[in-house]
Amino acid sequence: MLHIPALEKLVHELSRLPGIGPKTAQRLAYFILKSNETYSVQLSESIRRVQSEVHTCPSCFNYTDRDICRYCTDPHRHNETICLVEEPSDITRIESSGAFRGRYHVLHGVISPLEGITAKNLKIKELIDKIDAGISGDAPAIKEVIFAFDADLEGDTTSLYLAKILQGKNVKISRIAHGIPMGSDIDFIDDRTMNRAMENRVEL
């Protein structure tokens, strides 16, 4: 206990951030406290601005400060391919590869029964509506849906669920390959990763 209510409150709020434990939260709180008042004002102003100016894109549900995000309005991207991601931050990682030029759709989570997250909590209905609009001719036809989820139980569960409900929609369904990372030593690869690598092998 710090026995200073205001400081304890700051530590508590910082510890709620992903990847920030109590000790790290306390170090951050003391850093903020030691910094001059200008930094504290700038930090609080940055938080206020991001809350007031940034919202989800009504088309793909990525974060944006525009009416429609730049990925949805870019005329040079392909409409027939949609990449499904768990969170908006995943888009940045995919874009940095330069390997994808289609559209995105953010689910804002994956199915996780242990955390109480079901399909109804995700942007799945909106995805189906988008595909159906393409089938009816009210929007560009979608030919392929790519699942870009983590290679874990939740990612697998979400992929299986989506693959089932997308049956009969006349769209190709694919998932990003998982396996041995570039530059890795095969001696240090775990069994599950090796299994994925063998399953996702490619012909040369």
N, C-alpha and C positions, 0 to 999 in steps of 0.2 A: 504493500500500500504506500502511496506517495503522500497521503494525508493533505493533498492540495486538490480540492474538487475540480477546479478548472483544468489542471494538468492531467488528472486522472481521466477526465472526460475526453480530452484530446487523445491520450494514449488508447483509450477504449475505441474511439472512432477510427483511429489509424490501424488498429489491430484487426479491424473488420475487412481491410483491403486484402485481396488475394495474395498469398505468399508472404504476408507480413505477420510475424508472430509477436507475442508480448514484448520480448526484448528489443526486437527491431523497432516496434512501435514506440517504445520508450526512448530509444536513441533518436528517432526522428522527431519526437516531441521536444526533446532537449535541444536538438539542432534548431528547430523553429523558434524555441524560446530564446536561444542565444543570438539568433539573427536579429538584424535591425528591424525596426517596425516596417520599413518599406517592403521587405521581403514578405512579411506576413500579409500585408495589404495586397501585394501582387498575387500571392498564392490564393487568397480568398476571392479576389476578383477573377482569377482564371477559372476557379471552380464555378463561380456564379455565371460567367459567360458561357461555359460549356453546357451548363444546365439550361440556360435560356436560349441559346443559339443553335445547339445541335439536337437533331431529332432523327427518327428513322425515316428512311425513304419509303414512300407509300407503294412503290413498285417492287423493290427487292429487299427492303428492310435493313439495308446497310445504314450506318450513321452518316449524316450529311448536314450541311448548313444551308443547302439549297432546297427548292421545292422538290426537285427530283435529283438524285445523286448523279455524279459525272459518269459512272459506269452505265447507267440506264439511258443517259442522253447522248452518249458517244456514238455517232453515226457509223463509225468504223468497226464496231464490234458486231459479232455474229448473233443474230436473234434465235437461230435454230438450236443452240446449245446452251444449257443452263448448268452451272456448277453450284451444287448445294453445299453450304458450309454451316458449321455450328454457330460461330460468332463472327461479327464484323471484322475483328482483328485477323481472322483467317484469310480474308481477302487480300490483305497487304502481303502476306507471305506467298500467296499464289501469284499475285501480280509481280512480285520481285523475281520470279522465275522466268517471266516473259513467255511462258509456254501456253497461256490460255488467252483467247481473245473473244470469248463468248460473254454471256450475261451471268449474273449471280442471283442467288436467292438464299437469304440468311434465315435459318430456322430459329435462332436465338435459344439454342440448347439442343440436347439430345434426350432420347427416352431413357429415363433412369428411375425405375420403380423404387429403389432404396431412398431416393431423394424426393419421391412424390411427383416426379415429372413424367407426365403421360403425353401421348400424341396431341391431346387437346390443348396442351400448354405451348405447343410449338406452332410455327407458321406453315403447317402442312396443308390446311384447307386452302390457304391463299395460293400455294403451289399448284394444287389440283385445279383451282379456278383458272389459273394462268394456262395450264396445259389444255383444259377444256375449251378455253377461249380460242386457242390455236386450232383445235379440232373443228370448232364450229365456224371458223373463218373470221371471227371478230378480232383476232390478233395474229401476229406472225406464228406460223406453225413451229412447234418445238419437236426436234427430231431426236435429241439425246439429252439425258439427264445424268450428270456426273456426281457421284457421292464423294465428297472430300472431307471425310470424318476421321477422327483418331482411330488407330488400330487397337481399340480396347472393347470391353464387353458392351458399353453403352453405344459406341459407334457401330458395332456389329448388329446390336438389337435394332437400332434405328434404320440401318441399311436393309435388314430383312423385312422390317415393317413396311418401309417405303416401296421396296421391290414388289411386295405383295399387292399393295393398293394401286400401284402403277400398271399392274398387269391389265392388258386389254386397252391401254391408252395409245398403242402403236408408237411408242417411243423406245429408243435404245437406252438401256440402263447400264452404266459402267461405274466402277469405283477406282479411285487412284491406287496405284500399286504400292504395296508395303513390303519392305524387305531390308536387305543389308545396306546401310547408308554408304554413300560415296566416301572412299578413303578409309573405311573401317577394316580392322583385322578380323578375319573370319573366326579366329580362335576365341575371340571375346564376344561372339554373338550368342544371345540366349536362344533356347530351343524354339520359343514361339516365333521370334523374328526369323529364324532359319526356316521354320515351317512356312511362314508367309512368303519368304523369298523363293522357296521351291515351288509353291503354288502359283506364284506370279512370274515364273521364268518366261523369258522371251526367246523366240527363234532368231538365230543369227544368219 
